[in-house]
Structures are given as C-alpha cells and as structure tokens.
Amino acid sequence: MSDTTWDPSKPILEIENLSISFFTRLREIPAVMDFSCSVMAGEAMGLVGESGCGKSTVALAVMRDLGKTGRIVGGSIRFKGRDLTTMGEEELRKLRGSEIAMIYQEPMASLNPAMKIGAQLAEVPMIHQGMAKADAWALARQIVADVRLPDPDRILQSYPHQLSGGQQQRIVIAMALMSKPALLILDEPTTALDVTVEAGIVDLVKALGEKYGTSMLFISHNLGLVLDVCDRLCVMYSGEAVETGNVEDVFDEMRHPYTQALFRSIPLPGADKNTHPLVAIPGNFPLPHERPQGCNFGPRCSYFVEGRCNAADVPMSLLGGTRRHETRCLRHAEIDWDAPPAASKAVAKMEPGKVVLKFDDLKKYYSVGSSAFGGGSKKVVKANETLSFEAREGETLAIVGESGCGKSTFAKVLMGLETATSGTIMLFDENVQSSPIQSRNMDTVSQLQMVFQNPFDTLNPSMSVGRQIIRALEIFGQGSSDAEREARMLELLDLVKLPRAFAERMPRQLSGGQKQRVGIARAFAGGAKVVVADEPVSALDVSVQAAVTDLLMDIQRKNRTTLLFISHDLSIVRYLSDRVMVMYLGHVVEMGTTDQVFSPPYHPYTEALLSAVPIADTRVIKQRIVLEGDIPSAMNPPPGCPFQTRCRWKSQVAGGLCDREVPPVRDLGDGHQIKCHLPDAVLAGMEPVIKMAAE
C-alpha cells in the first residue's frame, strides 16, 4: 500500500457527484444523488441532516459496504487519490480497518461478546500489520490508556458485558485507532450515551484526532456536537448536499432555507416556550422515489417560488469568500437571512394551579441475589432514596440525570408498575404508593398516563391507528356508543395534529414522529391530568422534536395537564420546563425553577451536566467540566455524599464531611433546594457555566 503518488496538500477523501441507489424487486430507489464533499488531511468534516437523508449511506459507500441491494451508480470516491469505486475486494480488505476505520452508533454491535477486550484489540494489528502477539497486546494497553479508561490491565481482561456503555464506546474507538488509520468515519458515535459521557467521548475524539493527525468524517444530527468537533460541515437533505462550508460560516451565515429551518427547530439559548417558541419544519420528508421536481426542499420551504424553484435541478453554487462555502439554493442572494421567523407567535404564560401530585420521603429498594443464579446472600439496590417533591396543575416538571440515577424507577412506582418500599405518593388526594396498577381504579389509571421513549415499541403493529385509540377509549370507559368513541378518536387525531385519514393506517405506514403523536393521543384518550413523558423526543429528528414538543405544550395549555418530563437533554428541558429536579444515584440533588437551576449557585453535579450540553451557537462560551469515572453502582453506593467520588469541589469542604455524611437538603431561597455540604461562600462565588460572548 504505497501512498507515494498522493500529495498531502490535496484532499485525503474526495467524493465527486456520487449517486447511490438501492434495488428492490419493485423499483430502483435513489438514496444519494450528485453528492460531493472533500476532507483534507487532519480535518474533521461533519455530515448533518435528518434521518433518511443519506448520511450513513455515504459513509457505507466510502467503506464499500452497501450490502447486496446497494450500488454506486455514478460518481467517484477517491481516497489518497485512488478511486475506491473501482477497487477489487482484496485491495479494499487491505484498506478497511488499517487506513480507513469506522465507528458505529451501537458499540455492542462492533464487539464480540465471547472474546476478552484485549484479544479483540490485539487482533487488529496482528491481522492488518502482521504484528507479533506481545507487541499487539502492548499497543492495545497503550491505546486503552489513550482513550482514558481506568485500570487498563483490568479492562483488557474484561468481557464487553462487564463494561458500561461509555466504556464500550471507548473500546470501539480504541479498536478503530489500533492501526492508526488516516481516515476515521464516526456514525452517530454518542447517540446512545449520557450527555456527560458524550462530553468525555467528544473531547477524546478531538484530542486523538490531533494526536494521531487523523482525518474524520463525523456523522450526527446534533448540531451542537458538530460545532464542538468539526472544522467543516456538510448539510444533507433528501440524498443531496444542500450547504457546505466552514462550521462558523454555516452556523453564522447560513445560506440555505433547510439549514435555517434546522436551527429554528432546536432550542438555543433564548428560546422560550411562551415568548420565542420553536418553529417546526412544515410537511414531511419526501420518500426517495417521490422527490419533487426541482429543489427537493421546495414543498417545505417558505421562500419557494413557483415556476422557478421547481423548474429544473438546482446545482450547488459557490458563495463569495475564500473558504469554499457553497449552497444549493437559487434564491440565496435575494433572501433576508436575518428576518425573524413569521410563524413564531408568543403565548401567555400559564400559572400553575393546585398541587395534584405529592411525593413524601419515597424510597424504592430492590433485593437481588449476589450470584448469577440468585443464590448467596441478598444485596440491596437503592434505586430511589427519600424522594420528596410536589407537582401542580398545568406545570411542567423536568426530571434530569444520567442513566441509572433512578428517573425511570420513580416513574414506574408512580405508574403502579412497581410498588414503593416506603414513603407516600398522593395523587389527587389518593394514596397510591402501595397500590400496583391492577388494583387501582380506572379513574386513577386514566388520569395518570405515560408517553414512552420509543414510539416503535408502544404501538400494536397489527392494529390500525384509529382502532388502537378506540381501544384505549373502551378501556377508560369513554363514550356510551361506538359512534361516540369513533368521534372522540377523530377529535384526538385533531388534537395531535394528524390527518383524520390516518385512522385507517397501520403503524408501519407512519414515520417516527407520527407514531409518537399516536402514542400521545392514546395517553390523552382518558382525559389524563398527569402525564409522565419518558424521553418522548430523544428518538426523533430535531425538526420532529420541535413539532412534538410544541404539541405537548399546546395540549397542556388546553387541558391544564401536569407534565413530568424525564430527559437528559438539558436544552429541551430549559426550553419547556417550569421547574427542574436533578437526580443522582437515587437522590434529588437539586430542585428549583428552571431559571434557578440554570444559574449559579449550582449543585456540583448540575454544574457538570450543564457544561456537557452541546449548544449549536458560536456565541456561547462554556466552562468545560468533564466528570471523571463512572456513576457508582446503586448496589454499592459510596458512603456520605453520593456524588463525592466525582466531585471537583470536594476539597472545599473541611474535615472529610463529604466522605462521611449524606448532605442535608438546604433551601437557598424561593424554593431552590440543593443537597450539598459546600459552604455558603463557595456557592456564592460560583461562575455561570454557560455565557454568551457579548456578556
């Protein structure tokens, strides 16, 4: 593999006019059309866009791994000057893994569950470079240390299932780096991870890119992450590149309506559900075989001109300046890009009403056997520790924290899927903490409903949309006849802004955002007064997130619903919540209004969470606080303060108090509470984590 013909001043990866189709028995489906982009040596290129726009297809084409039905039907992909599309299998095998490596979204899909980590890592240089076994293991140990994993020797002797999700993803990155590839393709590498783990992985990827001089193609739908990681950016829509340029140019001087629409549908600092609501992109993504004439984005674009934008295919055009900023928009020079969005309309803030839900000293412990088969002495998992809070009518209370902090356990106890170990839950003057769902009366069940994270798993695939909603109405005793229930079902489809014709559709005929709307309609079928929304938008595209979030707010205003919004996305939490509860290892460590929780003084854990949030705004300056280590096990929590093993402020507390005693709940005024030993003077001196550059 000689690179002597390649000039390092030229792009390491050059994709020109690439077209990719998938061939089914019925038709040819064009997935990517006329796509061009280039990556220079040592450069990180971001590829962003909604699901189905062709990002992963481009990455798989670079790896020449399109499966049996996928085919490159036009254009070229040159790596170090050599065309990958004309290479034979043997040449490709030498390139893959050694010069071009790929990191996938789901780490467990890339790891062999039956092999120790060390053997899996050492295999890479032994196969690709013929390295001796001892040298390969030494290199594996060095790279495990490079990806900042504690105790590399223990990690090398572990199996994948013995590592957390974040540790598994670091191992996959280490595996990709074992042969020091020239090009690293990362396909949504942090989607399944907590925001704090994501921050560590992002810092790691940037540092390793600099250390090894690796070029990167970074695929993501998270614009904040792309701003953190990438030098250049390519925005894709429906199989085409629609805008490409330096990250700062595209963020600050966007020149394509789709790029602008994406930014308007994500909650940046300053967005507010009442005064500055998000603007969802109207309409739906076109199916690959139903693309419109002319500009693909035309039917959803507010700047569309009939007879011009749909007259012929729109080419990419170079904008002024020296930094290769291009757009696929005929009208880019005529549009006032600084004009505020017309669709945004302010609404009055809703005042919360009476208390409808009250938790008092709730504890939930699980008892588990210590051996794999349940024998041996019992151990206790302390999932929730003395939870106390209340929620009011018409209020949105956000519950945030990393995986394993007890958010979903508390939701299960509230819903009656689990019963509490001790404490009380009052729901509309009824004590429900000890009553499982099967012993609750139908009024209680219908008034307390849940919207789940994954809309694909919550609908019956063999039942039409309308029938599923009618079934919920029957169970909740709504309507005295089939005709009444049918009418109510159609009203619920109106409520979630779905066409009434969707009543006849099967779930497989709906997009992810449409399925989530059906889930919301079903949750409100019994006139729910309290709705637990467990990560309801995390599986959805950003443009769909905006629509679903605003839909929840609309329904809340109409019905004065109390919304418990469980999320790890603090940008959305800041946008829609009235109060925020921060959980860590079963404890509520901070509680207050959204403004209180997002401004200092913070609990040290809240501070770290805020610093980890990727924000797609070049004006934002953030403190970078990356948490060391993993969340301790709820089976063996640390003594004293649950957060003390990862806290950067611990040295400010005298006498080892953090190691010995669980902190008391302290009221900082106006209902702002934190569970922390830090002295008042230290809290008062805390700096804001997120600042705007102009401040």
C-alpha positions in Angstrom: 0.0 0.0 0.0 2.2 2.9 -1.2 1.0 6.5 -0.9 3.9 7.9 -2.8 1.6 9.3 -5.6 -0.7 11.2 -3.1 0.1 14.8 -2.5 -0.8 15.7 1.2 -1.9 19.2 0.2 -4.8 17.5 -1.7 -7.9 16.1 -0.1 -7.4 12.8 1.7 -11.0 11.9 0.8 -12.7 13.4 -2.3 -16.3 12.4 -3.1 -17.5 13.7 -6.5 -21.0 13.6 -8.0 -21.7 10.4 -6.0 -25.0 8.7 -6.7 -26.2 5.6 -4.8 -29.3 3.5 -5.4 -30.9 0.5 -3.7 -32.5 -2.0 -6.0 -35.7 -3.7 -4.8 -37.9 -6.1 -6.7 -40.3 -3.2 -7.4 -38.0 -0.3 -8.3 -34.7 1.4 -8.1 -34.6 3.7 -5.0 -32.2 6.6 -5.4 -30.7 7.2 -1.9 -27.9 9.7 -2.7 -27.7 11.9 -5.7 -24.9 14.1 -7.1 -23.2 14.3 -3.7 -19.8 15.9 -3.5 -17.6 16.7 -0.5 -13.9 16.6 0.4 -11.9 16.1 3.6 -8.4 17.5 3.9 -5.6 15.7 5.8 -6.1 16.3 9.6 -9.6 17.9 9.0 -12.8 16.9 10.7 -15.9 17.1 8.4 -19.4 17.0 9.9 -22.2 15.4 8.0 -25.6 16.5 9.3 -29.3 16.1 8.4 -32.5 14.3 9.4 -32.9 10.5 9.4 -33.1 9.2 5.8 -31.2 12.0 4.2 -28.4 9.6 3.2 -25.6 10.4 5.7 -24.9 6.8 6.7 -25.3 5.6 3.1 -22.4 7.9 2.1 -20.3 6.5 5.0 -21.1 2.9 4.0 -20.2 3.8 0.4 -16.8 5.0 1.5 -16.3 1.7 3.2 -17.8 -0.1 0.1 -20.2 -1.9 2.4 -23.6 -1.2 0.8 -24.9 -4.7 1.1 -26.4 -6.8 -1.7 -29.0 -4.3 -2.8 -27.0 -1.1 -2.7 -25.0 0.1 -5.7 -22.9 3.1 -6.6 -24.5 4.2 -9.9 -22.4 7.3 -10.6 -19.5 9.5 -9.5 -16.3 8.7 -7.7 -14.8 8.3 -4.2 -11.1 8.9 -4.1 -9.0 8.1 -1.0 -5.5 9.4 -1.2 -6.0 9.9 -4.9 -7.2 6.3 -5.6 -10.7 5.6 -6.7 -12.4 3.3 -4.2 -15.3 2.6 -6.5 -13.1 0.6 -9.0 -11.0 -1.3 -6.4 -11.2 -5.0 -6.1 -12.1 -6.9 -2.9 -8.5 -7.7 -2.0 -7.4 -4.1 -2.2 -10.4 -3.0 -0.2 -9.7 -5.5 2.5 -6.2 -4.1 3.0 -7.6 -0.6 3.3 -10.5 -1.3 5.6 -9.5 -1.2 9.3 -5.9 -0.2 8.5 -6.2 3.1 6.6 -10.0 3.7 6.8 -11.8 2.7 10.0 -15.5 3.2 11.0 -17.1 3.6 14.5 -20.8 2.7 14.6 -23.6 4.0 16.7 -24.2 0.9 18.8 -20.9 -0.2 20.4 -22.1 -3.7 21.3 -22.7 -4.4 17.6 -19.0 -4.0 17.0 -17.8 -6.1 19.9 -17.6 -9.9 20.2 -19.4 -10.8 23.4 -17.4 -14.1 23.8 -13.9 -12.5 23.5 -11.9 -10.5 26.1 -11.3 -6.9 25.2 -7.6 -7.3 25.0 -7.8 -10.2 22.4 -10.3 -8.1 20.3 -8.0 -5.1 20.2 -4.7 -7.1 19.6 -6.4 -8.9 16.7 -6.5 -5.7 14.6 -2.7 -5.0 14.2 -2.0 -8.8 14.1 -4.3 -9.2 11.1 -3.6 -5.9 9.3 0.1 -5.5 10.0 1.3 -8.9 10.9 2.4 -7.6 14.4 3.7 -10.1 17.0 1.2 -11.0 19.7 3.2 -9.5 22.6 3.6 -6.2 20.7 -0.1 -6.1 19.7 -1.1 -6.5 23.4 1.4 -3.8 24.5 -0.1 -1.5 21.8 -3.7 -2.4 23.0 -2.7 -1.5 26.6 -1.3 1.9 25.4 -4.4 2.8 23.4 -6.8 1.8 26.2 -4.9 4.3 28.3 -5.1 6.8 25.5 -8.9 6.6 25.5 -8.8 7.4 29.2 -10.1 4.2 30.6 -9.1 3.5 34.2 -7.0 0.4 35.1 -6.1 -0.7 31.5 -4.9 -4.1 32.7 -8.3 -5.0 34.2 -10.1 -3.6 31.1 -8.0 -5.8 28.8 -9.0 -8.9 30.8 -12.8 -8.0 30.8 -15.6 -9.1 28.5 -17.7 -6.4 26.8 -20.8 -7.0 29.1 -18.6 -6.1 32.1 -18.2 -2.5 30.8 -20.7 0.4 30.8 -22.0 1.8 27.5 -19.5 4.7 27.6 -16.6 2.3 28.3 -17.7 0.0 25.4 -17.8 3.0 23.1 -14.3 4.0 24.1 -13.1 0.4 23.4 -14.7 0.6 19.9 -12.8 3.9 19.3 -9.6 2.3 20.6 -10.2 -0.6 18.2 -10.6 1.8 15.3 -7.3 3.6 16.3 -5.2 0.4 16.7 -3.8 0.6 13.2 -3.6 4.4 13.3 -6.0 5.0 10.3 -5.6 8.0 8.1 -9.5 8.4 7.9 -11.9 7.7 10.7 -15.7 7.6 10.0 -17.9 8.1 13.1 -21.6 7.3 12.6 -23.6 8.9 15.4 -21.0 7.6 17.9 -22.6 9.2 21.0 -26.3 8.9 20.4 -26.9 6.2 22.9 -24.8 7.8 25.6 -25.4 10.1 28.5 -24.6 13.7 28.0 -21.7 13.6 30.5 -20.3 10.5 28.9 -20.8 12.1 25.4 -18.8 15.2 26.5 -15.9 12.9 27.5 -16.1 11.0 24.2 -16.2 14.2 22.2 -13.1 15.6 24.0 -11.4 12.3 23.5 -12.2 12.2 19.7 -10.8 15.7 19.3 -7.6 15.0 21.3 -7.0 11.7 19.4 -7.6 13.4 16.1 -4.9 15.9 17.0 -2.5 13.3 18.5 -2.6 10.9 15.5 -3.3 13.5 12.8 -6.4 11.5 11.8 -8.9 13.0 9.3 -12.6 12.5 10.4 -16.0 12.2 8.8 -18.3 12.8 11.7 -22.0 11.9 11.1 -24.5 13.4 13.5 -27.9 15.0 13.7 -26.7 17.1 16.8 -25.5 20.5 15.5 -24.0 21.3 18.9 -21.7 18.3 18.7 -20.7 19.2 15.2 -19.7 22.7 16.4 -17.6 21.1 19.2 -15.8 18.5 17.0 -15.7 19.6 13.3 -13.8 22.1 11.2 -16.1 21.9 8.2 -19.7 20.9 7.7 -21.9 19.4 5.0 -25.7 19.7 5.5 -27.7 16.9 3.7 -31.4 16.9 2.7 -33.1 14.0 0.9 -29.9 12.5 -0.6 -28.2 15.8 -1.6 -25.7 18.1 -0.1 -27.6 21.4 0.3 -24.9 23.5 2.0 -21.3 23.0 2.8 -18.6 25.3 4.3 -16.6 26.1 7.4 -18.6 25.4 10.6 -18.6 29.0 11.7 -19.7 30.2 8.2 -22.6 27.8 8.0 -23.7 28.5 11.6 -23.4 32.3 11.4 -24.1 33.0 7.7 -26.3 30.1 6.6 -27.4 30.4 3.0 -29.9 27.5 2.6 -33.5 27.5 3.8 -33.2 23.9 5.2 -30.1 24.9 7.3 -32.1 27.9 8.7 -35.1 25.7 9.3 -33.0 23.2 11.3 -31.6 25.9 13.5 -35.1 27.3 14.1 -36.3 23.9 15.3 -33.7 23.4 18.0 -33.8 25.1 21.5 -30.9 27.5 21.5 -30.2 29.9 24.5 -33.0 32.5 24.4 -35.7 30.1 23.1 -38.7 30.1 25.4 -41.9 28.1 25.0 -44.0 31.2 25.7 -42.2 34.2 24.2 -40.0 32.6 21.5 -41.5 29.2 20.6 -39.6 26.8 18.3 -40.6 26.7 14.6 -41.1 23.2 13.3 -40.4 22.5 9.6 -43.8 22.1 7.9 -44.7 19.0 5.9 -42.8 15.7 5.7 -39.5 14.4 4.3 -40.1 13.2 0.7 -39.8 9.4 0.1 -36.8 8.6 -2.2 -39.0 7.6 -5.1 -41.4 10.6 -4.6 -39.0 13.5 -4.7 -40.4 16.7 -6.1 -39.4 18.4 -9.4 -36.5 20.9 -9.0 -35.5 21.8 -5.4 -36.0 18.8 -3.1 -36.8 21.1 -0.1 -39.3 23.2 -2.2 -42.6 21.9 -0.8 -41.5 22.7 2.8 -39.7 26.0 2.0 -41.2 29.4 3.0 -39.1 31.1 0.2 -40.4 28.8 -2.6 -41.2 30.5 -5.9 -43.5 28.5 -8.3 -42.1 28.0 -11.8 -38.5 28.9 -10.7 -37.6 26.7 -7.7 -39.3 23.7 -9.4 -38.3 24.3 -13.0 -35.1 22.2 -13.1 -32.5 20.5 -10.9 -30.7 23.0 -8.7 -26.9 22.9 -8.8 -24.5 23.8 -5.9 -23.3 27.4 -6.3 -20.1 28.9 -4.7 -20.7 31.9 -2.4 -18.2 34.8 -2.1 -15.2 34.4 0.2 -12.2 32.2 0.3 -13.5 29.3 2.4 -15.4 27.1 0.0 -18.9 27.9 1.2 -21.5 26.5 -1.2 -25.3 26.3 -1.3 -27.9 24.5 -3.4 -30.4 27.4 -3.4 -31.3 29.6 -6.4 -32.6 32.5 -4.2 -29.7 32.7 -1.7 -28.8 36.2 -2.7 -32.4 37.5 -2.5 -33.4 36.2 0.9 -33.2 38.4 4.0 -31.5 35.8 6.3 -31.7 38.0 9.4 -35.5 38.4 9.3 -37.3 36.8 12.3 -39.5 33.8 11.5 -43.1 34.7 10.7 -44.6 31.6 12.2 -43.4 32.2 15.8 -46.2 33.6 18.0 -45.9 34.3 21.7 -48.5 32.9 24.1 -49.3 33.9 27.7 -47.5 32.1 30.5 -49.8 29.6 32.3 -49.9 30.0 36.1 -49.7 26.6 37.9 -52.8 25.6 39.9 -53.3 23.4 43.0 -50.9 20.5 44.0 -52.0 17.3 42.1 -49.1 15.1 42.9 -47.0 14.9 46.2 -44.1 12.6 46.9 -43.0 12.3 50.6 -39.8 10.5 51.6 -40.3 7.9 48.9 -37.8 5.0 48.9 -37.6 2.2 46.3 -35.1 -0.6 47.1 -34.7 -3.8 45.1 -33.4 -7.0 46.6 -31.1 -9.1 44.3 -29.1 -12.4 44.7 -25.4 -12.0 44.7 -24.7 -14.9 42.4 -25.6 -15.3 38.8 -28.4 -17.8 39.6 -29.9 -15.8 42.5 -28.3 -17.8 45.4 -26.0 -16.5 48.0 -26.6 -13.5 50.3 -29.0 -10.9 49.2 -27.9 -7.4 48.1 -30.0 -4.3 48.1 -30.1 -1.9 45.1 -31.1 1.6 46.4 -32.8 2.9 43.3 -34.6 5.9 44.9 -33.6 7.5 48.2 -36.1 9.8 50.1 -37.7 11.5 47.2 -39.8 14.5 48.3 -41.4 16.9 45.8 -44.7 18.1 44.5 -46.2 19.0 41.1 -49.0 21.4 40.4 -51.8 21.5 37.8 -50.6 22.9 34.5 -46.9 22.7 35.4 -44.1 21.1 33.6 -41.6 19.5 36.0 -38.5 18.1 34.3 -36.5 15.2 35.9 -32.9 15.1 34.7 -29.9 13.0 35.4 -27.6 10.3 33.9 -28.7 6.7 33.2 -29.0 4.8 36.4 -29.9 7.8 38.6 -33.4 6.5 39.3 -35.6 8.6 36.9 -37.3 5.6 35.3 -37.7 3.7 38.6 -39.6 6.7 40.2 -41.8 6.8 37.0 -42.5 3.0 37.3 -43.5 3.5 41.0 -45.8 6.4 40.2 -47.4 4.4 37.3 -48.0 1.4 39.6 -45.7 -0.9 37.6 -43.6 -1.1 40.9 -44.6 -0.5 44.5 -42.6 1.8 46.8 -40.5 0.4 49.7 -41.6 3.2 52.0 -42.9 6.8 51.8 -46.1 8.2 50.3 -47.4 9.3 46.9 -50.5 11.4 47.0 -52.3 11.6 43.6 -55.4 13.8 43.8 -55.8 13.1 47.5 -55.5 9.4 46.9 -52.6 7.5 48.4 -51.2 5.3 45.6 -47.6 4.3 46.6 -48.6 0.7 47.6 -51.3 0.0 45.0 -50.0 -1.7 41.9 -51.7 -0.8 38.6 -54.0 -3.8 38.6 -55.6 -2.8 41.9 -56.0 0.9 41.0 -59.5 2.1 40.0 -60.0 3.1 36.3 -60.3 6.8 37.1 -56.8 6.8 38.6 -55.4 4.9 35.7 -57.0 7.1 33.1 -55.9 10.3 34.8 -52.3 9.2 35.1 -50.7 8.2 31.7 -47.3 7.8 30.2 -45.7 8.7 26.8 -42.7 6.4 26.2 -39.3 7.0 24.7 -39.6 4.7 21.7 -42.8 5.1 19.7 -42.0 2.0 17.6 -42.4 -0.3 20.7 -45.6 1.1 22.1 -48.0 0.5 19.2 -49.6 -2.8 18.2 -48.2 -3.4 14.6 -51.3 -5.4 13.6 -53.9 -2.9 14.7 -54.8 0.3 12.8 -54.1 3.7 14.4 -57.8 4.5 14.9 -58.6 1.1 16.4 -55.7 1.5 19.0 -57.1 4.8 20.2 -60.7 3.5 20.3 -59.4 0.5 22.3 -57.9 2.9 24.9 -61.3 4.8 25.0 -63.1 1.5 25.6 -60.8 0.6 28.5 -61.2 4.0 30.1 -65.0 3.8 29.8 -65.2 6.8 27.5 -68.2 7.3 25.3 -71.5 5.4 25.6 -71.5 4.0 22.0 -69.2 3.0 19.2 -70.2 6.2 17.3 -69.3 8.4 20.2 -65.9 6.7 20.6 -65.3 7.0 16.9 -66.0 10.7 17.0 -63.7 11.1 20.1 -60.9 9.2 18.3 -61.1 11.7 15.4 -61.0 14.6 17.8 -57.9 13.1 19.4 -56.2 12.9 16.0 -57.1 16.6 15.5 -55.6 17.3 19.0 -52.2 15.8 18.0 -52.4 17.4 14.5 -52.6 14.2 12.5 -55.0 14.0 9.4 -58.2 12.1 10.2 -57.4 9.7 7.3 -54.5 8.3 9.4 -57.2 6.4 11.5 -57.1 3.7 8.7 -53.3 3.5 8.6 -51.2 0.8 10.2 -48.2 1.8 12.4 -45.7 0.7 9.7 -47.1 3.4 7.4 -46.2 6.1 9.8 -42.9 8.0 10.4 -41.3 8.1 13.9 -42.8 11.5 14.7 -46.3 10.4 13.6 -46.1 7.3 15.7 -45.1 9.4 18.7 -48.2 11.6 18.1 -50.4 8.5 18.1 -48.8 7.5 21.5 -49.7 11.0 22.8 -53.3 10.7 21.5 -53.7 7.4 23.3 -52.2 8.8 26.5 -54.8 11.6 26.5 -57.7 9.3 25.5 -59.0 9.0 29.1 -58.6 12.8 29.8 -55.2 12.4 31.5 -54.5 15.0 34.1 -50.9 13.9 34.9 -48.7 12.7 32.0 -45.2 11.2 32.5 -43.2 11.7 29.4 -40.1 9.5 29.5 -37.6 10.9 26.9 -40.5 11.3 24.5 -38.5 13.1 21.8 -35.0 11.6 22.1 -35.6 9.0 19.3 -36.9 11.7 16.9 -35.2 14.1 14.4 -34.7 17.7 15.6 -37.4 19.1 13.3 -39.9 16.5 14.5 -38.8 17.1 18.1 -39.9 20.8 17.8 -43.3 19.8 16.5 -43.9 17.1 19.1 -42.6 19.3 22.0 -44.9 22.2 20.9 -47.8 19.7 20.6 -47.3 18.6 24.2 -47.3 22.3 25.3 -50.5 23.0 23.3 -52.3 20.1 24.8 -51.1 21.1 28.3 -52.5 24.6 27.8 -55.9 23.3 26.6 -56.2 20.6 29.3 -54.1 22.2 32.2 -52.2 18.9 32.3 -49.3 18.3 34.7 -46.4 17.1 32.7 -43.5 15.2 34.3 -40.8 15.4 31.6 -37.9 12.9 32.0 -34.9 13.8 29.9 -31.2 14.0 29.6 -31.3 16.8 27.0 -31.0 20.0 29.0 -31.5 22.2 26.0 -35.1 20.9 25.7 -35.5 21.0 29.5 -34.6 24.6 29.6 -37.0 25.4 26.8 -40.1 23.8 28.1 -39.9 23.2 31.9 -41.2 25.4 34.7 -39.2 23.6 37.4 -36.3 21.1 37.3 -35.4 18.2 39.5 -31.9 16.9 39.2 -31.3 13.3 40.3 -28.1 11.4 41.0 -27.8 7.8 42.3 -31.4 7.8 43.6 -31.1 11.2 45.4 -32.7 14.5 44.4 -29.5 16.7 44.5 -31.1 20.0 43.2 -34.6 21.3 42.7 -35.9 24.7 41.7 -37.4 26.8 38.9 -35.7 26.5 35.5 -34.0 29.9 35.9 -32.7 28.9 39.4 -31.3 25.6 38.3 -29.6 27.0 35.1 -27.9 29.9 37.0 -25.3 29.7 39.8 -25.1 28.6 42.5 -25.4 25.1 41.3 -25.0 21.7 42.8 -21.6 20.4 41.5 -23.4 17.7 39.6 -25.8 20.2 37.9 -22.8 22.3 37.0 -21.2 19.3 35.3 -24.4 18.4 33.4 -24.8 22.0 32.1 -21.2 22.1 30.9 -21.6 18.9 29.0 -24.6 20.1 26.9 -23.6 20.7 23.3 -25.1 24.0 22.2 -25.3 24.9 18.5 -24.4 28.6 18.9 -21.0 30.1 18.1 -21.6 32.9 20.6 -21.8 30.6 23.6 -18.8 30.3 25.8 -18.9 27.3 28.2 -16.8 26.1 31.1 -15.6 22.5 30.3 -16.1 20.2 33.2 -15.7 16.5 32.3 -16.7 14.2 35.0 -14.0 11.6 35.9 -15.0 8.0 36.4 -18.4 6.2 36.1 -21.6 6.5 38.2 -21.1 4.2 41.2 -23.4 1.2 41.5 -26.7 1.6 43.3 -25.9 -1.8 44.9 -22.8 -0.4 46.5 -23.2 3.4 46.7 -20.3 5.4 48.2 -20.6 6.5 51.9 -21.5 10.1 52.6 -22.5 12.3 49.6 -23.5 10.1 46.6 -21.6 12.5 44.3 -18.3 12.7 46.3 -16.4 10.2 44.1 -16.7 12.5 41.0 -17.0 16.0 42.6 -14.4 18.7 41.7 -15.4 20.9 44.7 -14.9 18.2 47.3 -11.6 19.7 48.6 -13.6 22.9 49.5 -15.4 21.0 52.3 -13.4 20.7 55.6 -12.9 17.6 57.7 -13.8 14.9 55.2 -17.5 15.6 55.7 -18.4 14.6 52.2 -17.0 11.1 52.8 -18.9 10.5 56.0 -22.4 12.2 55.9 -25.2 12.4 53.3 -25.7 16.2 52.9 -28.9 17.8 54.3 -31.3 19.4 51.9 -30.6 23.2 52.0 -33.1 25.9 50.9 -31.3 28.7 49.0 -34.5 30.8 49.0 -37.6 30.9 46.8 -37.9 27.1 46.9 -34.4 26.5 45.4 -33.0 23.4 47.2 -29.7 21.6 46.9 -28.2 18.6 48.7 -24.6 19.7 49.3 -22.0 20.3 52.0 -20.4 23.3 50.2 -20.1 26.4 52.4 -22.3 29.4 51.5 -19.2 31.5 50.5 -18.1 28.8 47.9 -21.7 28.6 46.5 -22.0 32.3 46.2 -18.7 32.5 44.3 -19.7 30.0 41.6 -19.4 31.3 38.0 -22.0 30.7 35.3 -21.2 27.6 33.2 -22.8 29.0 30.0 -22.2 32.6 28.9 -22.9 34.5 25.7 -19.7 36.0 24.2 -21.2 39.5 24.3 -21.8 39.4 28.0 
